[in-house]
Amino acid sequence: MAKNIADLLGKDADFLLKHQSKTISKDQLHLPSPTFVDDIFLPSNRNPQVLRSLQQLFSTGRLKDTGFLSILPIDQGIEHSAGASFAKNPAYFDPENIVKLAIEGGCNGVATTFGALSLVSRKYAHRIPFIVKINHNELLTYPNKHEQIMFGSVRDAYNLGAVAVGATIYFGSDGASRQIIEVAKAFEEAHSLGMATILWCYIRNNAFKQGGVDYHVSADLTGQANHLGVTIQADIIKQKLAENTGGYKALNTGGSSYGKLDERIYSELSSEHPIDLCRYQVANCFMGRAGLINSGGESKGTSDLADAVRTAVINKRAGGMGLISGRKAFQRPLKEGVEILNAIQDVYLDKSIDIA
C-alpha cells in the first residue's frame, strides 16, 4: 500500500512522507483515534444523543473505528449549479446515486441537501449516516454574490434521520455577521436534538486576492476562520487545504489596517511546508479537539487520484481527521469514483504514514 502511495506522490514522496514538523509539536495535538469521541466529547457539554451520532459517524465505512473520516459531499447542484456540476455525469441528478456512491465508496457519511436526502431517507438513513447541508449560496441571483441562506429547518434534518447538520459561513463577506448568528443558533438546536455539527469554514472577499496571490487558501486567514468555527461549537471543521500564508500581512499594506497578527504566526507556528501550513489550521481547531477535514477540491481530470492522495497525506501528517471529497469522485463513472474514495481512505489506513 505504502509503495503505491509513494508512487502517486512522485517527486514529492520524500518531501511529504519524511517531513518532520518543527513548528507546533505533535505532542500538543489531540489526534484522531478509535476512542476520540470518548476522549474529547465525553467531558464536553454534548448530550448522549450527540455522542451516539458522532460515534455512528466514526463507526461506519472503511475507516470505521480509526478516528478518521471520509465523507462524500455533494451540494454542488446548488453551490455551483446542477448543470455545471452534473454535466460530466448526469446520473447524479438522481440523488439516490449520490447515496449509492457513498456506500459503495466506503464513506463514513454522505453530506448533501434537504431535498436529496428527504427523497431517499426511509431507504438509506439506517444504512449510512446522513449529514444535511442546511444553508447554501443559491448562485442564481444576478450578479452572483457570496450569500449563504438557510434552505430548511434543523428539525426537518432531524426528522429525515440525519446524524449531523452541515453549514457554511463565508467569513470576511458582507453577510458574515448574519451567517455566524444563524449558524450558531442552528448548531445549538442541532446539539439539543442529538445531532453533530460540521462547519464549512470558508473565507470569501475579493480583497483576499492581493498581488496575484489568492489568500483564500492562506494558513493564517483560514486558521482564524477555523477558530471562529469551533467557537460556535462546530464538532468538525471543513476547510480548504492551505497553500500559502501571509494573508494578514498582504492586507496590511499601503496604509490599510486589517485584523491582528503576530510575526510568530509565520516564523514559529508555521512554515512554507504544506504539512506545517495544515498543522496551523489544525491548531486553530482547539489543537485538534474539533477534527479538521480538508476538502478535496475540483476535478482536474487525470491528476485527480494523485491530487487526492497528496491532500490526504498532508492532512493526516499534519494531525487532521480526514477528507471530504466530492467532485473528484462523482464527476466520473461509479467504479472510478469508488477508486478515488478508496485511495483516500488507504492513506488513513496505512499506519506507516504517521504524524509529522
N, C-alpha and C positions, 0 to 999 in steps of 0.2 A: 504493500500500500504506500509506504513512505517513498519508495523509488518512483512510483508513478506521480506522486505529488511533486517531488523534486523535478521530474521531467517536465511537468506542466509549468513549473515556475521558471524553468530555463535558466538564463544567465543570472536571474535574481535569486536562485535557490539558496546559495550560501548567505547572501545579503539578508534574506528574510529568516531562514531556518537557524542560522548560527548567531544572530544578533543577540547581544546581552545588554539590556537596558540599564543605563546609569543615571536615569532621571528619577522618577518616583519608584521606590523599591517595591518589588513584588510582594515583599513581606507585609506591606501596608494595605494590600488589597484584600477584599473579600471575593474569593474566586468561586466560579461555578463548581458545584459538587453534588453528589447524589443526595446530600442532606441539606441542600441550600434553603429550601422552604423552612425547615425546622430551625436552621442556624440563624437565618435573617428575619423571617417574618413571625415566628412563634413569639418572640418577645415584643412584637410591634402591636399597634392598635388594630391590625387587621383581624376581623372576626373569623370564627371557624369555617364559615362558608367560603370566605375568600381563600383561606388556606387550602381548602379542598379544591377550589377552582384552579389555583396555582399548581397544586400537585398534579391535577389531571393534565394540565398543560405539559408539565415536566415528565409525565409518565406515559406519554404517547409517542408512537413513531420509532424510527431507527435510533434516535438519540435518547430514548426513554431512560430515566433514572441515571443520567450522566450529569445533569445540571446545565446542559447546553440545549439550545433551541434552534430549530429550523422551521421557519414559518413561511407559508405561501401567502403573499398579499396581492390581491387583485382588486384594486379600487380605481384602476386607470381608466375604466369606462367613463368615469365622471371627471377624474383629475386631469386626464389627457385626451378625452373624448373617446367614445366607444369605437368609432370607425378607425381612428388613428391607432388605437391600441390593439384592436382585434382583426385588422385587415390582413395581417400576416397569418392569422389562424382563426378564421371565423367561427370555429367550433365553440370558442369561449364567449360568444354572445349568449350561449346557453349556460346558465350558472351551475347546472349540475356537473358540467365538465370541469369547472373550477374546483369543486369539492373532490371529484374523482382524481384529479391531478395531485391534490394534496395527499390523498390517501395512498395512491399508487407510489407517490414520491417519498413516502415515509416521513412526512412532516409531523411536527408536534401539534400544529394547528393551522387553520385557514382563516385569513382575515379578508373580509370583503363587505359588501354593502348590505343594508337592511333588506332591500328588495331581493337580492340574490340569495341570501341565507333564509329568508322567510319562505321562499318557494320550495325549499328542499329540507326544511328543518325537521319534519317528522321522519324523514328517511335517513338523515345523516347526523343529527345533533348528538346522538349517543355513540356515534362511531368515530368522530374526530372533533376535538374542541373547536368551537366557533368563536371567532373574535369579530364583533360587529364594529365596523368603522362608522362612527356616529356623526362626523362632520366632513365636509368636502368643500373644495373650490370648484364651483359648478362650470366655470370656463365658457359659458355661453354669453354672458354679459359683454357688450361691446362698448368701449375697448376692454380687453381682458384685464382683470385686477387680481391681486393677492388677497382673497377674502374667503376665509373658512366660515361656513354657516352650518348649523345643525340640520340634519336631514331626518331626524326622528327622535324618539324618546329612549332614555335608558331603560325604562320599564318595558318597552317593546323588545329591546335587546334581550332582557331577562326572559321575557315570555317565549321567545323563539329558541331558547335553550343555550344562550351564549355563556361561556365561562369567563369571557373578558370583553371589555369595550376598548376600542382604539380611537384616538382623536389626533388631529394635527393642530398645532399652533404655529403660525408664521411669526416668530419673534422678529422684531425690527420693522414689521409692516405697520401701516396706518391702523389696522384693526387689531393689533396685538393685545391691547389692554382689554378689549371686549372679549376676545378669544380666551385669554387667561382666566377671566372671571367665569365665562360659560363652561369651560372645560373643568376648572376646579370644582364647580358645583356638580357637574356631571360625574366626575370621579368620586366625589363624596357619596353621591347617590348609588353609584355602581358598587362601591365598597359596602354600603349598607345593605344592598341586595345580595351580596356574596360573590360579586364578580371582580376579577382582577382588572388592572388598568395599564394600558400601553400608550405612550405618547410619542407621536411623530414630532420630534423637536427640530423643526426646520426653521431656518432664518431666511427672510425674504426682504430685500430692499435693493433697488438698483444702485444705491450708493456703495453697496458692498463689493462692487466691481471697480477697482482702482488701478490705474497704470497697467492695464492689460492683464491683471491678476483677479481671479474670482475668489473672493474671500468668503463666499457662501460655504466653502469647504475648508475654512481655516480652523485649526485646532482651538485657538483662543475664543473665537466667536461661537463655534458650535459647542465647545465645552461649557460656556456660560449658558447657552440655551439648555443644555442637559441639566445644569444646576437649577435653573428655573423650573424645569420639568419635574425633577424629583421633589422640589419644594412644594408642588401642588399634589404630591403623593402618587406620582406615577410609579407603578411597581417595576415596569420595564421601560427602557428608553430606546426608541428607534432613531438612529442618526446616520447621516451620510458619512462615509469614511473620510477622515481629514486628509487633505492633500497638501496643505501648506499651513503656515501660521503667520502672525503679524497683522491680523485684521484690525486690531485696536490701533496699532501704530499707523497703519495706512490711512485710517480715518481721523487721525490726529495730526494732520499736516496742513500746511497753508493757513495757519491761524485758527483752524477749526478745533473744537473740543468735543470729544466723544468718549463716554464711558470712563472707566478707570483701569489702569494697568500697572503692573509691576514688572520690571525688567527680568525678574527671576522666572516669570512665566516662560520666557524664551531661553534664558541662559542655564536654568537649573531644572525646571519642571517639564521641559520638552526639548526636542532637538529636531533636526531636519529628517530624521529617520521615520518612515511611516508607522512603525510599531510604537515609537515614542510619541508621535502625534496622536495616535489612537489611545495610548496609555493616558494621556492628558484628558481625553474625552471620558475614559473610564473613571478617572479620579474625580471628575465633576459629577459623577453619578453616585455620590456619597462613598467613594472608594470601592465601587462595585456592589454596594448593598442593593442598589437597583441595577439590574443587569443591562449591559449595553449590547443591543443587536444592531449591527450595521446593515444598511440597505445594499442590495445587490447591484443597483444601477441599471441603466438602459441596456438593451440588447445591441451588441455591435457586430453580431454575426459569428464568424469562425473563431474569434478570440474569446467567446463567452465562457467556455469551460475553464480556460486558463485564468481569465479575469476573476471568475467566481472563486476559484481555489485560492488565488492570491489574496483576495479580500478576506476569505475565511482564515487563512494563515495569520494575516496581520491582526485580525480581531482576536483570535484565540491567544496568540502570543502576547498581545497587549493586556489581556485579562478580561476580554469581552465574553459575552454569553452566547453569541451565535449570529446567524444571518437571517434576514427577512428578504428573500429574493423572489421577484415575480416575473418581470418581463423576460429575463434570460430563460425562464422555464416555459412560460405559456405562449410565447411568440414563436413556437416551433412544434413539430409533431410530438404527441404524448411520450413516445419512447425516449426521444432526445431530451424532453423536458425532465423526465424522471432521472435520466443520466446526470443532468446538471445538478439536480437537487441531491442526488446520492453522492456526487463528487464533493459537494459542500459538506455533507454530513460525514464523509470519510475523514475529512481533516479533523473534525472534533472527536471522532472515534479512534484516531491514531494517537496512541499515548506517547509516541516518540516526539510529537510536536508539542512542546511544553511552553510554560510561561517564560517570557524573556526576562 
